[in-house]
């Protein structure tokens, strides 16, 4: 049985890559400080995760180092639409059938997710993720810090606010996806390992999915 709601992660789940990494590599491609900046971005990610600085501050500082503009974002989208995880691409029809019950909850960016999930006909209103702030020159200068996804524990904050009812399944590759069951309303968490397999995530899972076919088989459709 398909659940009342299925929450799916984006980075390394629906797509094979991490969208922010893709954007970083494009934006810094010809930058003289590329390696140095990629390293700083990595340490800001860590500092945000362990709470040395707030999560949205970490995100905004990373954005500043990226020095990305709208054309970089568009180029990244061009790459991401070609990076849909094979078992999701293969089962597009199944996803379209259940699109009313499917939600994308991602620490990535709406702008880069919506075009990628368009072939699955997932509603824009079913996509919850961060949002870029641009200046007049179309440079990204930060992220919308009012968005729950820009805060620590953002996925849990967001999904709690949605007040979903009934059986709620979560599919993702990360610990923050598992937290939707540990600290949020999800009934079951499935670790998705087609792209990355993390031990500390799999050990908490109600089931391990080698691919999306494994999930379809379980729902009995
Ligand atoms: Mg992920």
Boltz pocket constraint, residues with backbone or C-beta under 6 A from the ligand:
constraints:
  - pocket:
      binder: B
      contacts: [[A, 9], [A, 10], [A, 11], [A, 12], [A, 13], [A, 172], [A, 173], [A, 174]]
      max_distance: 6.0
